[in-house]
Amino acid sequence: MTIRLANLNAYKLKPVIRGTSSWNARVTAIGEIAPDILALQEVVVDERTTVRGAWEDEAAALIQDLAEQCGLTAVVGVSDGHPHGTAMAANWHRPWWTALMWNPDTVQLVQDSYRPFGAPDYWHGCTTARFDVGAREPILVMSYHGDPFRPDFRYNEALRLKGSIRTTGGVQPAFCVGDFNSISAAEVDDGQGGRRYYDAEPYTDMRHDDLEFQVQAGTIGTTQLADRRQTELLLRRGYMVDAAAHLGAPWDPTVGHWEDGRGDPDPWGARRIDLVLASRPVAPALTAYRAHRSAAAEEASDHLPVYVDFDPSRISEER
């Protein structure tokens, strides 16, 4: 039996879009994938029209409505610390949430394992929880949304992610999935006895004013190399693997399919910034990776959903 883990940056999923064609496209795309666990980013509440005290209630209701329509759940139970009872996280002063949803018929949330993280660890919230997937032990899943503007912050967020899954000198069974807002440092065989990046350099010919957000300092106007420190840290010595590169999947972008004028203008073109990273023990269990492309997925968001299948019986005891 395999388990399917998916990720979707849902592009400013707001309460006002319930029932619209945009909402229905998200529901359809998620249904097409049929995930056992779904990581979600960009659940947004309008801070101009919603009082601060109602942000969490609005976000929780929206996440639970979407989960219900997709045959999933995001319920973690109400407590004093988490009165909304929903697997979600945000930076306190910004009404943007990440979330986790799951199919309770195929996986089980480990009781009291849900942890939300915000500032100062993450510019966007990072939602974490453990799931019983039928393996020797539960796996940790992190729904992450990288800082869009600051490479140094993304690097420090990666340190925090790495710390969340560490054991003494090793790593727990875990997935970190999300919109990383940067290019992966994963490498593959170049066919000539050497190594090359799985994601080719995308910025070399660009001349717009947003390059500081993505390009290594000191290379703008010359080589314009992507800043890959965030994933370089997580992938070092096989601590984690980038599922697409690890499985040798054909390269497929996750953004760039929305033209300028639809949603936010995109000066970047086709890139792969939505990633599924699996820790060392989980890497041998990966069986499939795909960026899901359909009419509904292309309408739903400026980010395509990505997913992996994995076999829990093949999760290693190696740490």
Secondary structure, 3 states (H helix, E strand, C coil): CCEEEEEEEEEEECHHHCCCHHHHHHHHHHHHHCCCEEEEEEEECCCCCCCHHHHHHHHHHHHHHHHHHCCCECECCCCCCCCCCECEEECCCCCEEEEEEECCCCCEECCCCCEEECCCCCCCCEEEEEEECCCCCCEEEEEEECCCCCHHHHHHHHHHHHHHCEECCEECCEEEEEECCCCCCCEEECCCCCEEECCCCCCCCCCCCCHHHCECCCCCCCCCCECCHHHHHHHHHHCEEEHHHHCCCCCCCCECCCCCCCCCCCCCCCECCEEEEEECCCHHHEEEEEECCCHHHHHHCCECCEEEEECHHHCCCCC
